[in-house]
Amino acid sequence: MKTLFPLQGEFRIVKLKESDAYGDTDHLKTFKNLVLANEDMYPGITKWLKAKVIPGLKSTERVAYVGYEGETPIVSAVLKRGEKAKFCHLRIHDDFQDADLGQVFFSQMALEIRHHVQEIHFTLPESLWLSKQHFFNSFGFTIAKKALHQYRRGDTELRCSAPFSSVRSAVLEKLPKLMERFSVGGYSLNNKVLMSIRPSYAGNILRGEKIVEIRRKFSEKWRGARICLYASQPTGSLVGEATINTITSAQPEHIWSQFGSRIGCTKEEFDRYTRATNKIYAIELSDILPYLHTISLSQVSHILQEDLKPPQSYLNLRENKTWAKAVSIAAFLHGSVRTEITKSAREKRAEMPIESYVHI
């Protein structure tokens, strides 16, 4: 039998959209197969999928995810939006239950429903609650009571709930660890620098019209770093990210001669910025990735419950943990999770494994 755990493989999560539900795409077919594989444990799950989940995707009331290791589907999840939101379903393949994927899915689903939600709840088998209680407690789910409906044969179904504020706090505490291992749809959770750029210049960067940024002060230690781009006021939003390809420090005349056509400004603007300085830095950017939607300073401040101050020029995210969390949240909100899963991660048993739970 071919192992699901190669020495090194890429994990990614695909978020299913309305178009998937209406078009019956390959991702949706894969998702259906993963969910229906739980029929033996949860009789009636087929009816739930057809009557609740698919219509919910079409109406955007529900969100669904498929997780792949390489091309192999290994995770399915369903989330229901609302003031009292529900983690409806999560199933992680047995061989992958120690790779922090439970942490990622709980975090991603919680951030997905951050608007107008007061409570999150789900149901699960009593045996799973007893064996993995530490994991659920770590997200703020501390009490489990017998559920009104019983879905699984031979195991009492329990209902867990927690205020969204508690779950959000737990997610924010976990972000630093997740930042070390995961990227989201190509968006990094472990950016090292936050760079503030005028909105017009930021737009030019995201369109590929400007690939060199200049600074009076910078450091060559950031060569190769992944950075997050912040469009300053009046935009005041995180807009995307890029990689610092090269950093060149020299006299302004030399910088303009070498990079002028890629700086994205006029010679007059360049001269005005570099006046009275003998050395400037030319920061060449690559792998530029715009966010699907910008996330404003006020939005991320609300999620963090922190009064974030706009960055001046640039910030070292290793030294500013609050902004580091803000940038990782932006990545979660704009993509699908990716990481490298290794055999050693499996052997370390880094996370209390989650077997499965379904609320129908």
C-alpha positions in Angstrom: 0.0 0.0 0.0 1.3 3.4 -0.9 2.0 5.5 2.2 0.1 8.7 2.7 3.2 10.1 4.5 6.1 10.7 2.1 9.3 12.1 3.6 8.1 15.5 2.6 4.8 16.6 1.0 2.8 19.7 0.6 -0.4 20.2 2.5 -3.0 22.7 1.3 -6.6 23.6 2.1 -9.1 24.6 -0.5 -12.1 26.6 0.6 -15.2 25.7 -1.3 -17.2 28.6 -2.8 -20.7 29.1 -4.2 -19.4 28.3 -7.6 -18.2 24.9 -6.4 -21.7 24.0 -5.1 -23.4 25.2 -8.3 -20.9 23.7 -10.6 -20.3 20.4 -8.8 -16.5 20.8 -9.2 -13.9 18.2 -8.6 -13.1 19.8 -5.2 -16.8 19.5 -4.3 -16.9 15.8 -5.4 -13.8 15.1 -3.3 -15.4 16.8 -0.3 -18.6 14.8 -0.7 -16.6 11.5 -0.8 -14.7 12.5 2.4 -17.9 13.3 4.2 -19.8 10.2 3.1 -17.0 8.0 4.2 -18.3 8.7 7.8 -21.7 7.1 7.1 -21.0 4.0 9.2 -20.3 6.2 12.3 -23.0 8.8 11.5 -26.1 7.3 9.9 -28.0 10.0 8.1 -24.9 12.0 7.1 -25.8 11.6 3.4 -29.2 13.3 4.0 -27.5 16.0 6.0 -25.0 16.6 3.1 -27.7 16.9 0.5 -30.3 18.8 2.5 -28.1 21.1 4.6 -24.5 21.4 3.4 -24.9 21.8 -0.3 -27.8 24.3 -0.1 -25.8 26.1 2.7 -22.8 26.5 0.4 -25.0 27.9 -2.3 -26.5 30.5 0.1 -23.2 31.2 1.7 -24.7 30.1 5.1 -22.1 27.4 5.3 -18.4 27.2 4.4 -16.6 23.9 3.5 -13.0 23.0 3.2 -11.0 20.1 1.7 -7.4 19.5 2.8 -4.9 17.8 0.5 -1.5 16.2 1.2 0.0 16.4 -2.3 -3.0 15.3 -4.4 -4.4 13.0 -1.7 -7.5 14.4 0.1 -7.1 13.9 3.9 -9.3 16.5 5.6 -12.9 17.7 5.3 -14.6 20.4 7.4 -17.9 22.3 7.5 -18.7 25.6 9.2 -22.1 27.2 9.7 -22.2 31.0 10.0 -24.5 32.9 12.3 -24.7 34.7 15.6 -24.4 31.2 17.2 -22.0 29.7 14.7 -21.3 26.0 14.5 -18.2 23.9 13.7 -20.3 21.3 11.9 -17.8 18.7 10.8 -14.1 18.0 11.0 -12.5 14.8 9.9 -8.7 14.4 9.7 -7.2 11.2 8.3 -5.7 9.1 11.1 -2.1 9.3 9.8 -2.2 13.1 9.9 -3.7 13.8 13.3 -0.4 14.9 14.8 0.6 17.6 12.3 -1.2 20.6 14.0 -4.0 20.5 11.5 -6.6 20.6 14.2 -5.1 23.8 15.4 -5.1 25.2 11.9 -8.8 24.3 11.1 -10.1 25.6 14.4 -8.2 28.9 13.9 -9.2 29.3 10.3 -12.9 28.6 11.0 -12.9 30.9 14.0 -11.5 33.8 11.9 -13.8 33.0 9.0 -16.9 33.8 11.2 -15.4 36.8 13.1 -18.3 39.1 12.1 -21.4 39.3 14.3 -20.8 36.0 16.1 -21.4 35.7 19.8 -20.9 31.9 20.3 -19.4 28.9 18.7 -20.6 25.4 19.3 -20.2 21.9 18.0 -21.1 18.3 19.1 -18.8 15.4 19.4 -18.7 11.8 20.8 -18.2 11.5 24.6 -15.2 9.2 24.0 -13.5 11.9 21.9 -14.2 14.6 24.5 -12.7 12.4 27.3 -9.6 11.5 25.3 -8.9 14.9 23.7 -10.3 17.3 26.2 -7.0 19.2 26.5 -7.2 20.2 22.9 -10.7 21.5 23.1 -10.0 23.3 26.4 -7.1 25.1 24.8 -9.6 26.8 22.4 -11.9 27.8 25.3 -14.4 24.9 25.1 -14.4 23.8 28.7 -17.9 22.4 29.3 -19.6 19.5 27.4 -23.2 18.5 28.0 -25.4 15.8 26.5 -26.7 17.0 23.1 -30.3 17.2 22.2 -29.8 14.9 19.1 -27.7 11.7 19.1 -26.0 11.0 15.8 -23.5 8.3 16.4 -24.2 4.7 17.3 -22.9 3.5 20.7 -21.4 6.8 21.9 -23.2 9.6 23.6 -23.1 12.9 21.7 -22.1 15.9 23.7 -22.6 19.6 23.0 -19.7 22.1 23.6 -20.0 25.8 23.3 -17.9 28.8 24.1 -18.1 32.6 23.7 -16.5 33.8 20.5 -14.4 36.1 22.5 -12.8 33.2 24.4 -12.1 31.2 21.2 -10.7 34.3 19.5 -8.3 34.9 22.4 -7.2 31.3 22.2 -6.6 31.5 18.5 -4.5 34.7 18.9 -2.4 32.9 21.5 -1.7 30.0 19.1 -0.8 32.1 16.1 2.9 32.5 16.9 3.3 28.7 16.9 1.3 28.3 13.7 3.3 31.1 12.0 6.4 29.0 12.3 5.0 26.2 10.2 2.3 27.3 7.9 1.6 29.6 5.0 -1.8 30.3 3.7 -2.6 30.1 0.0 1.0 31.3 -0.6 0.5 34.1 1.9 3.1 33.6 4.7 2.2 33.4 8.3 5.8 34.1 9.2 6.6 37.4 7.5 9.6 39.2 9.0 9.0 42.8 7.9 6.0 45.1 7.6 6.7 47.9 5.1 4.6 51.0 4.9 4.1 52.4 1.4 2.1 55.2 -0.1 -1.2 53.9 -1.5 -0.4 54.9 -5.1 3.0 53.2 -4.9 1.5 50.1 -3.2 -1.0 49.8 -6.0 1.8 50.0 -8.6 3.7 47.2 -6.7 0.7 44.9 -6.6 0.2 45.5 -10.4 3.8 44.7 -11.1 4.5 48.2 -12.4 6.9 49.0 -9.6 9.3 46.3 -8.3 11.9 48.5 -6.6 11.2 50.4 -3.4 13.7 52.9 -2.0 14.4 53.8 1.6 16.7 56.2 3.3 17.3 53.7 6.1 17.1 49.9 5.8 19.3 46.8 6.5 20.8 44.3 4.2 19.9 41.6 6.7 16.4 41.5 5.3 17.6 40.1 1.9 15.4 37.1 1.1 12.8 38.0 3.8 9.1 37.7 3.1 7.4 41.1 3.8 3.9 42.4 4.3 2.8 45.5 2.5 0.8 48.2 4.3 -0.7 51.0 2.2 -0.6 54.1 4.4 -3.4 56.6 4.9 -5.9 57.3 3.6 -6.0 53.6 2.6 -4.7 52.4 6.0 -4.8 48.7 5.0 -2.7 45.5 4.7 -2.7 44.9 0.9 -0.4 42.0 0.1 3.1 40.7 0.4 6.4 40.2 -1.5 9.9 38.8 -1.1 13.0 41.0 -0.9 15.1 39.7 -3.7 18.1 42.1 -3.5 19.1 45.1 -1.5 21.5 47.6 -3.0 23.0 50.6 -1.0 24.7 53.3 -3.0 24.6 57.0 -3.8 21.3 58.2 -5.2 22.7 58.9 -8.7 23.9 55.3 -8.9 20.6 53.9 -7.7 18.6 55.9 -10.2 21.0 54.9 -13.0 20.6 51.2 -12.1 17.0 51.0 -11.1 15.2 54.2 -12.3 12.8 52.5 -14.7 11.7 50.0 -12.0 11.3 52.4 -9.1 7.9 53.6 -10.3 8.3 57.4 -9.8 9.6 60.4 -11.8 13.2 61.7 -11.6 11.8 64.8 -9.9 10.0 62.7 -7.2 13.2 60.6 -6.7 15.4 63.7 -6.3 13.0 65.3 -3.9 13.0 62.1 -1.7 16.8 61.6 -1.8 17.8 65.3 -1.3 20.5 65.8 1.3 21.4 62.2 1.6 24.6 60.4 0.4 23.3 56.9 0.5 20.0 55.2 -0.1 18.7 51.6 -0.3 17.1 50.1 -3.4 14.9 47.1 -2.3 14.1 44.8 -5.3 10.9 42.8 -4.8 9.8 39.5 -6.2 7.0 37.0 -5.7 4.5 39.8 -5.3 1.1 38.5 -4.0 -1.9 40.9 -3.5 -4.5 40.0 -0.9 -7.8 39.0 -2.3 -9.3 41.9 -0.3 -7.5 44.5 1.7 -7.8 44.3 5.5 -8.0 47.7 7.2 -6.1 48.8 10.3 -9.5 49.1 12.1 -10.5 45.6 11.1 -7.4 43.9 12.4 -7.4 46.1 15.5 -10.9 44.9 16.2 -10.0 41.2 15.8 -7.0 41.6 18.1 -8.7 43.9 20.5 -5.6 46.0 20.3 -5.1 49.7 19.3 -2.6 49.1 16.5 -0.5 52.1 15.5 0.3 52.6 11.7 3.9 51.5 10.9 6.4 54.2 10.1 8.6 53.2 7.1 9.0 49.5 8.3 8.7 47.3 11.3 10.6 44.2 12.4 7.8 41.7 13.0 10.0 39.6 15.2 10.2 42.5 17.7 6.5 43.5 17.4 4.4 40.5 18.3 1.1 42.4 18.0 1.7 43.4 14.4 3.0 39.9 13.7 -0.3 38.5 14.8 -2.1 41.1 12.6 -0.2 40.1 9.6 -0.8 36.3 10.2 -4.5 37.0 10.5 -4.5 38.8 7.2 -2.9 35.7 5.6 -5.5 33.4 7.2 -8.3 35.6 5.8 -7.0 35.7 2.3 -6.0 32.2 1.3 -6.0 28.4 1.9 -3.5 26.9 4.2 -0.3 25.3 3.0 2.6 23.7 4.8 5.3 21.0 4.4 4.4 17.9 6.4 7.3 15.6 7.2 7.7 12.2 8.6 9.5 13.5 11.6 6.4 15.6 12.5 4.4 12.5 12.6 6.8 10.8 14.9 7.0 13.7 17.3 3.3 13.6 18.1 3.3 17.4 18.5 -0.4 17.7 18.9 -3.1 15.8 20.8 -4.7 14.1 17.8 -8.3 14.7 16.8 -10.1 11.7 15.3 -13.4 13.1 14.1 -16.5 14.9 15.1 -19.7 15.7 13.3 -22.6 17.9 14.2 -25.6 17.4 11.8 
